[in-house]
Amino acid sequence: MPADSRAIGWRISLFYAALFVGPGIWLPFWSAWLESRGLGATEIAIVVSSGIWIRLLAGPAAAHLVDRSGARRRALVLLSWASLLTFLPLWWAHSFWPLFLLATLYAVMWAPVTPFSENIALLAASRHNLQYGRMRLWGSISFLLVAYGAGLWLKGRDDDWIYGMLLAAMLLLALASHLLPDLRLPLDRPRLTGAPLLRLLRNRPFLVFMAANACLQSTHAMLYTFGTLHWRNAGLSDAQIGWLWAEGVLAEVLLFAVGQRVLQHVGGVGLLLLAAGGGLVRWCLLGVTGDFGLLVLLNLLHAATFGCAHLGAMRILAEGVDPDSSATAQTLYTAANSAFLALATLAIGPLFAAAGGLTYWAMLPLSAAGGLFALLLWRGRGAIRFHAGG
């Protein structure tokens, strides 16, 4: 591999490491911080889901401009700094409406960051013969270390430390965004006609692909929103909770490390089917146990429920979408996931207040639906092509 390609691979890997510091704190402990500000279960679900809903508009709108201009890196740098600046005022919010409005404003800036990052990584993988999974795994390693370390640090400390750590993570991401390569399509490349958004939304296989992944990723709504609170209620310490978040991602890291071999055996859609099967097992058992040893085993299935779904989706997008539409396809994929996740998050607020951990069982129909949609895409290990109007 040429030296410049290796350098690009490491720059993207370092950016991924910075990108996942924030989620390593946010996913396990954001709901706990909102609770410390006086919000109840339903209000927490509304605040969390509002940020998810906003991705439906902000992500595709920004992606349309980026696919037209090609300035992916510049857009991501600006959005990273804007996310930091809009997160700052949340420190002074102590009730539902200020928290809701400020979190929504922050979500507008943050919404395109992850899909644009993935888009740059996929373009780099294709152009420089890099393995996407080998770059992406550094984000998972970062998440693992931060989630576990944050759990240890918060033991016996005030929940206000959660906000401080998130702020530091956003500063790190804004600085790291300058590492990304400025990948643009050749100016003399023949371009497809029409708006990328309309081309993709008229494509029936692409819609089925989005539905499959949206169902599979939304199965994590209970875990992402109330997982920490449920485990705290079950008597687990913050250090144990941090480990549960981290070791699940460790399994994901191992999958990304060997992902190329797995893809050769089952293909992108095969990974989606593995994610569906893993979800049926994971969510069924998480609903009925608070035993730490069993939870450690169950959380290894994160490699299936998230890792297989994500890696399979990235392979399908890389093979099936023209580069001229790649940023739009990536954000539509993210937006569909966000819509389903937001609906699931809103639904589980009252359910968790009434049923506690049994709310995990509400995730089982979503895993089953995701598997059925994936079967509609099944072509063995062959690539799926999303042709306009197909």
LOMI-454133 format. One line per 10 residues: their letters; for each residue x negated, y, z negated of C-alpha. Coordinates in steps of 0.02 Angstrom, whole numbers, plus 50000, padded with zeros to 5 digits. Layout:
<pts>
A> X:Y:Z | ...
</pts>
This chain:
<pts>
MPADSRAIGW> 50000:50000:50000 | 49928:50172:50046 | 49868:50281:49902 | 49995:50418:49937 | 50138:50291:49927 | 50074:50226:49760 | 50063:50405:49697 | 50243:50440:49748 | 50297:50279:49664 | 50215:50330:49500
RISLFYAALF> 50285:50507:49507 | 50461:50439:49527 | 50429:50311:49389 | 50373:50450:49270 | 50526:50552:49314 | 50638:50402:49277 | 50553:50384:49108 | 50597:50566:49069 | 50773:50550:49141 | 50822:50412:49020
VGPGIWLPFW> 50759:50491:48860 | 50923:50587:48847 | 51039:50438:48876 | 50937:50339:48749 | 51000:50463:48620 | 51166:50512:48699 | 51246:50343:48724 | 51214:50272:48550 | 51235:50432:48449 | 51332:50569:48542
SAWLESRGLG> 51499:50509:48473 | 51424:50506:48298 | 51371:50689:48318 | 51546:50736:48378 | 51619:50646:48228 | 51501:50745:48115 | 51578:50903:48189 | 51750:50849:48129 | 51823:50764:48283 | 51934:50610:48269
ATEIAIVVSS> 51932:50455:48380 | 52055:50522:48509 | 51969:50693:48517 | 51800:50608:48540 | 51872:50506:48683 | 51939:50665:48766 | 51773:50758:48751 | 51673:50610:48816 | 51794:50576:48960 | 51799:50761:49012
GIWIRLLAGP> 51615:50752:49053 | 51646:50596:49154 | 51794:50670:49249 | 51697:50823:49302 | 51580:50713:49404 | 51724:50681:49524 | 51712:50859:49589 | 51539:50924:49546 | 51440:50775:49612 | 51516:50757:49787
AAAHLVDRSG> 51524:50946:49812 | 51339:50965:49774 | 51296:50811:49879 | 51385:50882:50032 | 51271:51033:50026 | 51116:50928:49996 | 51152:50809:50141 | 51171:50962:50253 | 51014:51052:50193 | 50906:50904:50143
ARRRALVLLS> 50838:51001:49993 | 50859:50860:49868 | 50711:50900:49757 | 50750:51086:49744 | 50930:51050:49698 | 50879:50926:49564 | 50753:51046:49486 | 50882:51186:49476 | 51016:51071:49404 | 50898:51001:49272
WASLLTFLPL> 50856:51174:49206 | 51040:51227:49216 | 51089:51074:49113 | 50968:51126:48976 | 51034:51304:48971 | 51218:51253:48965 | 51186:51127:48826 | 51113:51259:48709 | 51279:51340:48653 | 51348:51174:48589
WWAHSFWPLF> 51250:51199:48428 | 51370:51337:48376 | 51529:51236:48412 | 51618:51158:48261 | 51794:51116:48322 | 51881:51026:48464 | 51912:51165:48591 | 51739:51245:48589 | 51658:51074:48598 | 51774:51020:48738
LLATLYAVMW> 51746:51176:48844 | 51558:51186:48819 | 51534:50999:48850 | 51633:51017:49012 | 51524:51163:49070 | 51369:51061:49034 | 51442:50914:49131 | 51462:51022:49288 | 51273:51050:49292 | 51226:50874:49240
APVTPFSENI> 51345:50779:49357 | 51234:50775:49514 | 51068:50744:49422 | 51073:50555:49411 | 51143:50520:49587 | 51019:50641:49665 | 50879:50553:49570 | 50937:50384:49634 | 50951:50452:49810 | 50771:50515:49808
ALLAASRHNL> 50711:50348:49739 | 50804:50248:49873 | 50737:50359:50012 | 50560:50342:49943 | 50580:50153:49930 | 50633:50142:50112 | 50506:50266:50181 | 50354:50211:50080 | 50389:50025:50059 | 50415:50039:49872
QYGRMRLWGS> 50523:49926:49762 | 50666:50023:49686 | 50680:49906:49536 | 50496:49929:49491 | 50520:50118:49482 | 50689:50113:49396 | 50631:49996:49259 | 50528:50138:49181 | 50692:50226:49146 | 50756:50072:49059
ISFLLVAYGA> 50595:50055:48958 | 50612:50236:48906 | 50793:50208:48855 | 50743:50055:48755 | 50605:50142:48657 | 50704:50301:48627 | 50864:50213:48573 | 50771:50106:48447 | 50660:50249:48389 | 50808:50366:48369
GLWLKGRDDD> 50897:50237:48262 | 50745:50224:48148 | 50724:50413:48138 | 50907:50447:48097 | 50910:50324:47952 | 50951:50431:47800 | 50946:50594:47900 | 51081:50718:47946 | 51172:50690:48112 | 51121:50865:48167
WIYGMLLAAM> 50955:50786:48216 | 51050:50705:48361 | 51077:50875:48441 | 50895:50926:48417 | 50831:50768:48497 | 50949:50788:48645 | 50890:50966:48673 | 50708:50910:48673 | 50752:50771:48797 | 50831:50895:48917
LLLALASHLL> 50677:51006:48912 | 50568:50855:48953 | 50680:50810:49100 | 50677:50988:49170 | 50487:50987:49166 | 50476:50812:49242 | 50590:50858:49387 | 50444:50953:49464 | 50354:50786:49487 | 50477:50723:49618
PDLRLPLDRP> 50424:50716:49801 | 50513:50829:49925 | 50584:50698:50042 | 50676:50765:50194 | 50739:50685:50352 | 50644:50725:50515 | 50713:50880:50601 | 50720:50791:50770 | 50820:50645:50701 | 50988:50615:50789
RLTGAPLLRL> 51122:50663:50664 | 51295:50588:50643 | 51441:50702:50680 | 51574:50749:50555 | 51570:50774:50368 | 51483:50632:50274 | 51621:50635:50142 | 51760:50604:50269 | 51661:50470:50362 | 51636:50370:50203
LRNRPFLVFM> 51812:50392:50136 | 51882:50324:50300 | 51774:50168:50283 | 51875:50026:50206 | 51726:49915:50155 | 51646:50064:50069 | 51806:50095:49971 | 51809:49912:49917 | 51626:49927:49867 | 51665:50080:49760
AANACLQSTH> 51814:49992:49679 | 51709:49839:49634 | 51572:49942:49552 | 51694:50062:49468 | 51782:49916:49383 | 51619:49835:49330 | 51539:49992:49260 | 51697:50052:49172 | 51695:49893:49067 | 51562:49982:48962
AMLYTFGTLH> 51686:50116:48903 | 51712:50040:48731 | 51526:50008:48705 | 51471:50181:48763 | 51602:50278:48665 | 51635:50180:48507 | 51501:50045:48501 | 51397:50135:48369 | 51547:50184:48263 | 51614:50005:48270
WRNAGLSDAQ> 51447:49933:48216 | 51431:50061:48077 | 51604:50010:48017 | 51546:49828:48020 | 51406:49873:47900 | 51257:49879:48019 | 51119:50006:47985 | 51068:50139:48111 | 50903:50045:48135 | 50998:49885:48179
IGWLWAEGVL> 51112:49983:48295 | 50963:50063:48381 | 50890:49890:48407 | 51051:49824:48483 | 51052:49965:48609 | 50868:49944:48646 | 50858:49755:48663 | 51004:49751:48783 | 50905:49867:48894 | 50750:49758:48873
AEVLLFAVGQ> 50845:49620:48963 | 50889:49748:49097 | 50703:49793:49114 | 50658:49612:49143 | 50792:49599:49276 | 50727:49754:49367 | 50550:49683:49359 | 50601:49524:49451 | 50749:49600:49543 | 50675:49580:49716
RVLQHVGGVG> 50666:49391:49694 | 50842:49382:49625 | 50907:49486:49771 | 50827:49366:49895 | 50924:49223:49818 | 51098:49299:49792 | 51102:49466:49886 | 51182:49628:49828 | 51360:49562:49818 | 51300:49407:49726
LLLLAAGGGL> 51232:49520:49590 | 51403:49604:49575 | 51482:49433:49548 | 51353:49393:49413 | 51398:49558:49328 | 51582:49511:49327 | 51548:49340:49251 | 51433:49413:49119 | 51566:49540:49071 | 51698:49406:49040
VRWCLLGVTG> 51583:49325:48913 | 51509:49481:48834 | 51668:49582:48801 | 51766:49431:48742 | 51641:49390:48604 | 51593:49568:48555 | 51774:49595:48504 | 51770:49463:48368 | 51597:49470:48287 | 51498:49588:48178
DFGLLVLLNL> 51358:49462:48146 | 51192:49545:48188 | 51109:49385:48251 | 51250:49345:48371 | 51258:49527:48428 | 51073:49518:48473 | 51110:49370:48588 | 51264:49449:48664 | 51178:49612:48704 | 51056:49520:48816
LHAATFGCAH> 51204:49509:48935 | 51177:49694:48970 | 51059:49630:49104 | 51214:49557:49188 | 51353:49683:49152 | 51250:49838:49193 | 51085:49780:49270 | 51155:49660:49401 | 51295:49782:49446 | 51177:49929:49467
LGAMRILAEG> 51039:49837:49560 | 51166:49756:49675 | 51248:49923:49712 | 51081:50006:49751 | 51036:49868:49873 | 51206:49881:49960 | 51191:50071:49974 | 51011:50063:50039 | 51057:49938:50174 | 51229:49999:50221
VDPDSSATAQ> 51226:50190:50225 | 51143:50302:50353 | 51013:50421:50275 | 51113:50571:50338 | 51253:50520:50219 | 51149:50446:50079 | 51167:50584:49949 | 51355:50591:49977 | 51370:50402:49966 | 51271:50400:49806
TLYTAANSAF> 51378:50534:49724 | 51541:50454:49784 | 51483:50291:49705 | 51443:50385:49544 | 51607:50482:49551 | 51711:50324:49572 | 51620:50244:49425 | 51651:50402:49325 | 51837:50407:49365 | 51867:50229:49308
LALATLAIGP> 51755:50253:49157 | 51849:50412:49109 | 52018:50324:49123 | 51955:50180:49019 | 51880:50299:48891 | 52043:50395:48872 | 52140:50233:48852 | 52028:50160:48718 | 52034:50311:48601 | 52204:50266:48527
LFAAAGGLTY> 52166:50079:48547 | 52007:50092:48444 | 52096:50192:48309 | 52225:50052:48297 | 52128:49892:48335 | 51944:49928:48306 | 51827:49802:48387 | 51967:49704:48471 | 51972:49849:48595 | 51830:49758:48685
WAMLPLSAAG> 51961:49636:48750 | 52037:49777:48852 | 51877:49772:48957 | 51908:49593:49016 | 52036:49635:49154 | 51913:49762:49225 | 51775:49630:49237 | 51896:49513:49325 | 51952:49649:49448 | 51772:49695:49487
GLFALLLWRG> 51735:49514:49529 | 51887:49502:49644 | 51838:49660:49740 | 51660:49594:49757 | 51728:49434:49834 | 51812:49539:49968 | 51639:49603:50016 | 51556:49432:50014 | 51448:49396:50167 | 51329:49275:50083
RGAIRFHAGG> 51158:49357:50069 | 51184:49461:50227 | 51177:49650:50224 | 51338:49752:50226 | 51345:49897:50350 | 51466:50040:50317 | 51506:50099:50493 | 51617:50252:50514 | 51800:50207:50511 | 51759:50024:50478
</pts>
